[in-house]
Amino acid sequence: MSFVTLRRSRNTLSYYLVESYRDEHGRSRKRTLCYLGRGQDGTDTLEKALAHWQQVRKELTRDLASAKGKRRRALSDRVAETDERIGRLRRY
C-alpha cells in the first residue's frame, strides 16, 4: 500500500511517496519510493507532484537549448533524473 508522507529535515518540509510492506518475519516496514518535492512547491498529492515535475522538466529543457559545456552536461543529467522521477510517479 502506497501513501504520501510529510517529513521535516532541519527547516524544510518535504513530501515522499512511501510504501508499506511486511518483511520475511511478518513485521510491518516502510520503504521510500520517491521524493515528491518540498512543501512550499505544493506537491502534497501525486497529481500535483507530477504537474510540478513536468513543469521543472519543461524549464530544464528550455535552459538546455542554450547551454554549453559542463552546464549542458549537468542540465542533461537533471533532465534524465526528472524523466525517471516522472516515470515513477506515473507508475503509482
Secondary structure, DSSP 8 states (H G I E B T S, - for coil): -EEEEEEEETTEEEEEEEEEEE-TTS-EEEEEEEEEEEGGGT--SHHHHHHHHHHHHHHHHHHHHH--HHHHHHHHHHHHHHHHHHHHHHH-
